Amino acid sequence: MRTLHFDCFSGISGDMTVAALVDAGADRAAVLAAIASLNLPVTVEFRTEKRNGIAGTYFSVVAEKENKHRHLHHIEKILAAGQLTDAQRDLALRIFRRLAEAEAKVHGTTIEKVHFHEVGAADSIVDIVATAVAFDSLMVEHVTARSVPPGRGSVQCDHGLMPIPAPATAELLVGVPLAASRVEAELTTPTGAAILTTLVNTWTDDPTMTIDKIGVGAGTKDFPGHPNVLRVFLGKTGRPGNNDLVWVLETNLDDVTGEVIGFCTERLFHAGALDAYTIPMQMKKGRPGILFGVIAPADKVAALEDVLFRETGTLGIRKHSATRTLVSREIVTVKTPWGPIRAKKQWRHGEDIALSPEYEDCALIARTHGLTLSSVYDEIKNNYFQQSLEEGD
């Protein structure tokens, strides 16, 4: 599987991302053509520079001064007019929408009413579009990243002097593993945080991969004793089914009904939970209760906590990260006497270990033909393995 790893030991920004991806082999000509198609008042250049002795690609964007703030619909209009593929435009829009959601949360408004300040400027639009085009050209299947250092100290923004990370950056990094840094500067910008949290599938400081290419993107500042660069590793890993990082949210409950638990579980799945479960337990004073647990991807932790607090009235939620080992899986179509049926094929180390027919498809067949669900499952599995033998799998 073609994998990209962000080794962001010195944080990440939009221009560093573009530079690192191009340095790793992304299509520079396609990036420049896409930028030109936006018709923005900017001049861009790729050049080689050093940061504390480390050579890398630097992406320079010089923009004319603009006295205007853009809303999300202005950004969407610019992207719609650009010469981008659907995949490139969709990725750029997803990054901007993540930024809009963070800004809306910080300002207590909606994404439609958010004024993009720095990230709505021409140079930031260029960074995000260039990132989308460069990433698309690399044809990556899986993205990982190490823990992220926001930096130290304070930063001057539109809200005044704020501690690092700035409000929007902090909101974007909810659920993301952070790293310490001794550098007194803002290392991770809102644009960089939005790019990472849109692209990354797995957070790990120890990627397991065969590296084919390393890209180095130089940051704007050069810190003494610290190479301000973003490295990306492009290479190969096994098919999906290795390890990924999830968050486990847990709360103890002794005063909610079964109906509330059922409704809350439904809301949790709708909000992006990977799984939810209850375990009977005995609480203080001998009262019976339950442990309510949720398995969450990093970017959904805040939303899922909101659901738990709102629906159960709990006073607190414990959370910790955990590594999952996953089997590889894919959806296959099985020919049956009742027509084609979907099933989930699972394998590990190249060996098939299970086939799970789609429940809703099987339940419909069982009801329609007066069959037991287990007999439908058996027929589908037998047909699949027979077809596999005939095809020489």
N, C-alpha and C positions, 0 to 999 in steps of 0.2 A: 504494500500500500504506500502510495507516494505521500510523504509526511513532511510538514514544515514545523520546525520548532523555533519559537522566539526565545532567545537567550538574552532577555532584557535586564541584564545585571546593572545597567546604568539608566534604567527607565525606558520610556518610549514616547515618541512624538510622531506627528504625521509625516514630517519631512524625513526623519530617520527611518521610518518604515518604508517609504517609497525608495529611498537610497539603498537600503539593505536588500529589498526584493529585487531591484534592478541589478545590484552587485551579485546576487545569487543566480542571475540568468533570466530574469523577467524581460519581456519584450520592450526594450527602451523606445523603439520607434512607435509602437502602438501606444505607449504612455504619452509620448509627446504629441501624437496625432489627436488623441482624445482631449488633451488639455487645450490644444489649438481650437478644437471644435466647440469649446464652451464660450468662446468670444469674450473672455474676461480680460481686464486690463492688467496682464501679468507678463513677466519675462522669466523663463525658467532655464536652468542649466544644470547638467550633471558634470561634476569634476572630482578628481581625486584629491583628498586632503588627509592630513594626519591629526590625530588627537592623542596627545601624550605619547607620540611615537608610533601609534598604530594607524596604518593606512586604511582608508575606506572610501566609499563613494559619498559625496556630499550633494544633496539636492537643494539647489538655491532657487528660491521663488521671490522675485521682486515685484511687488504689487503697487499700483498707483493708489494714492490715498483716496478713500471713499468715505463720504459723510452720510452713511446710511446703515441701518440695521435691517437684516433680512428675517422674515418668518419662514416657517417650514415650506409653505406653498411657493415662496419665491425660489427656494432651493430646488424644489421639485420641478419647477418650470425651467430652470437652468439645465438640470440634468436631462429633462425631456428633449431639449433642443440640441443636446450634444450628440456626437456620433459615437454612441456606446451600444454594446450588445445588451440584450435583455438581462443577462446574468450580471454584467458589470453595473448596469444602472440599478438593478435590484440590490446588489451588495452596497453600493454607495448610499442608496436610500435607507437601508437598514442601519447603517452606521449613523447617518444623520438623525434617524428616528430615535436611536438610543440616546444620542445627545439631547434631543428634544425632550425625551422622557425625564432625563436627569435634571435638565434645566427647569422643567415644569414642576418637578418635585421640590427643588430648592426654592422656587419662587411662589409655590402654592397656586399654580395656574394650570392651564391645559397646554398640550403640545401645539395646538393651533395658534395660541396666543403668545407663545414664547418668542422673545426677541433673541435671535442668535447674535451674540456680541463678537468676541474674537473668532469663534468658529464659523460665523456667518460671513467673515471677510473673504475676499477673493483668494488669498493665499491658502486659507484653510479648506475652501472648496476644492482647490487644485490638489491639495494633499490627499483628500479623501477620494476624489475621483481617480487620481493617479494610483493610489493604493488598490482600489477595486480593479483597475485594468491590469496592473502588474500581478496581483494575486491570481486573477483569472487566467493570465497567460501561463502561469506555472502549473496549472492543472493539478492542484493539490487535492488530496482526498481526506486528509486528517490534519488537524492543527493542534499543537501542544505549546505550552509556555511555562516558563519558570515563575516562581513567586516574584511579585512586582514591587520595586522600591519607589515609593512616591517622592522621596527626597526629604530634606529637613529645612526648618526655618520658616520663613514667611514669604508670601508672594503678594504683589500689588495687583489687584483686579478691579473690576467695575464696582465691587461692593466695598472697596477699601483694602486695607492691609489684612490679610487672612493667613492663618497658619496653613502649612502644607500637610495634607492635600487640600486644595481649594474645594469649595462646596460641590461643584458639579463633578469634579474628579473623584471626590470621596463617594458620591452617590453612585457613580459608574463602577467603582471598585468594591461595592458591597458584595460579599460572598467570594471575593477573589483573595487568594493567599498573598499577603504582603511581606516584603523583606525590608530589613533595616539598611540604612545607608549613612555614612559619615559626611557625605557631600552636602554642604549648606546651599541648596538650590532646589528648584522644582524640576525633578527628573522625569516625572510622568505628567503629561498634559492631558486635558480633557479629550482632545482628538486621539491621542495615543491610547488612552484608556478605552474609548469607544471602539476603536479598531480592534484592540485585543479582545474585549468582551463580546464582540460580534463574531470574531473568527474562531476563537479557541474552543476546542472540544474537550481537552484534557489539560489539567494543571499539574505539572510535575517538574521537580528540580533535577530529576535524573532520567532523561529520555532514553528509551531503549530503541536504537535505530542504527542503520548503516548510513553514514553521512556521504552523500555524493558531492555536495557543494556547500560552501560557506559564504554567505553574503555579509558584508560589513557596511553599515550605514553610519556616517559621522554626524554627531549632533552639532548644533550651532556653537555652543560654548566649549572651551577647552579648559578643563579643570586640572590644576597641578596635582600630580600623583594619582590621577584617576582617568583612564581612557574613556571619554564620553562617546561611546559607540554602541550601536545595537547590532548584535549578531543574529543571523538566522541560519539554521541548519536545514538543508533540503536533502532528503534521502528516503530510505525505505524502512518500513516496519511491517510486522505481520498484518494479516487482515484484521478487521475489527474483531475484538474478542480477547484482547489482552487486559490491561488494567486502565481504570480511569478513576478520577477523584470525585466523590460525591459528598454531600453533607447530610448528617443524620440529625433531625430535629425531634426532640422528645419533650413531653409534658405529662405530669400526673394529674388525673382527673377523678373526682369522686362525687360530683354534683351535677352531672349532665345526663340527659336521657339518651336512649339508643337512637331515637329519631335525630337528635342533634349530631351525634357521632356520624350517622349515615349521611346527613346533609353536608356536614363539614367535609367528610371524605370525598363526596362528589365535587365540592368546590375546590378541594385541594388538587384533584386530578385535572380539573378544568384550568387551574392556575399553573400547571406544569409539573406536578409531583411525579416522580418516577414510581413511587409506591407509597402506600399508607397502611398502617396495621394497628391493632390493639392487642394488649396482653393483660389478662386479669392480674390484679395485685392487691395486696393488703396494705392499707395506708395507716397513718397515725390514728390512735384511739381505736384500732381494730376495724376501721371502716373499710368495706370493699371498694375498690376503685379500678381504674385501668391505666395502663401506660399507653399513651397515644403517640405513635411514632410516624415520621415522614422521611422518605428518602428523597433528597432534592439535588438537582444540578446546581452548580455554584451561582449561575445567573438568576435563579428563581428563589433563592433563600429568602430575600426580603418580602417578596410577594406572598410566599407560603406562610411566613411568620404572621403577616397581616391577617390571612385567613384564619389561622389558629387563634389568634387573640380575639378577633371579631366574633367568630362563631362559637367558641367554647367559653370565653370569659376567663381563660387561665391567667394566672398572675405572672407566669414566667415560662420560658422555653429554654431548655438546654440544647446545645448544638456542638457537634464536633465533626471534623472531616474524617473520611474513611476511604480506603482504596478498594474498589471492586475488581474481581477477576471475572471477565465475561467470556462466554463461549461465542464463537462466530455464528452469525445467522443471516439468513436471507429469505425473502418471500419467493416461493415457487408455486407454480400452477399445476395441479394434478388432474388428469383426465379421469372421469368417473362415469358410471351409468346415468348420473343425474346432471352431467355437464361439468365444465371446469370448476375446480374448487381451489381456493387459496390455502396454503399451509406454510408454516414457518419451519424451515430446515435449519438444524443446529449441528455444528461440528466443532471439533477441537483437535489440534495437531493434525489436521488433514483427514480426520476420521469422522464419519457421520455418527452422531450419538442420539439424535432424536428427530422426530417429525411431529409438529403440533398443528393439526388442521384448524382452520379458522372457526371459532365457536359459532358465530352468528350464521355462517354458511351451513354448517352441519346441523344446527338447531332447526333451521328452516326446512332442510331436507327431511329431518326426523318428523317434524310436525306434518309436513305435506304428505309423506308416504306412510305414516303410522309406524315408524321404526324407532328403535331405541337409539339414543345418542351414541352409546358405546359401539353399536354395530356399524353406524355410519363412520365413526372414527376408524374402526378396524378395516373397513372396505377401502377407505381413502389411503391408509398407510400401505395396505397390500398392493393397491394399484400403483402407488408411487414407487415402491421398491421393485415391482415388476417392470415398470417403465425404465427405471435406472439400469436394470440388468440388460434390457433390450438395447439401450443406448450405449452400453459399455461403460457406465460410470462406476 
